[in-house]
Amino acid sequence: MFECRHWVGAATEGVSGLARAGQTPWHSHDHAILGVVDGGRQTIALREGAVAIGPGTGFAIPRGLAHRCAYARDARYRILCIHAERRLAFGVFSSPAWTAAFDRAFDALRRGAAVDIDRLIDVTAALTGDPALPRARPPACVEESLAEVNSDLEENKRLAELARRRGLSPFHLQRTFARYVGLTPSQARLCARVRASRRHLAEGMRPTEVAYLCGFADQSHMTRTFERFMGVAPKRHQRQLAETLAEAAPYSPGPRSAKTESAPR
């Protein structure tokens, strides 16, 4: 589905990808996403609707926002995962000034240089505006269930058990949870498992150990799930992180400008 390359910095991560047509599962991130489409077309679906974007279009996805991405064949894109406290609003935009700022940040990350994230966030916020006021605080049943889903990765608690603990019906808990989180409890748990598996892989743990710690049925289950979300298999992802990818040549979004590695099928 994807050919991806990953770079990791102190406060951000970068991915350049080539999609072979397909879409990701519904998910959210614990960081903001800034990205640009370099070729082909991509669709970003939110619960409220979907927007199709093409070459040269930038996008911002706030942390915690449930979404799904669909890619046309041979769609090329780059994204930066922004680990910062400052919140961003969702937005799609075509701005040469923003693209230039994004290119500088992405190229600095690839070279192992300092990335001026604050400048990129400033340019993005000027286009998207300030984020909307946060929703009302979720009810206790949602906060407690979300905390349990995110922390007890080894447990395969079913919706009925989560609901029983809160004195609710499964239908009511799932509907309320999805209203505030944008995902069902099972979708949120899967996202949490993928995030945790990425952290453990970055620490050098073996995939078999990671699969056990993160509550997957086995390593094969983790591999299938990880590749659906990340576009690359766990072992390949771990190897890329260990290689300390830093290249001197500035990035050009041409079809042969970035080295990519196919995720094994």
Summary of the structure (lengths in Angstrom):
residues: 265
radius of gyration: 18.7
end to end distance: 8.9
largest distance: 58.9
contacts: 799
relative contact order: 0.16
helix: 40%
strand: 24%
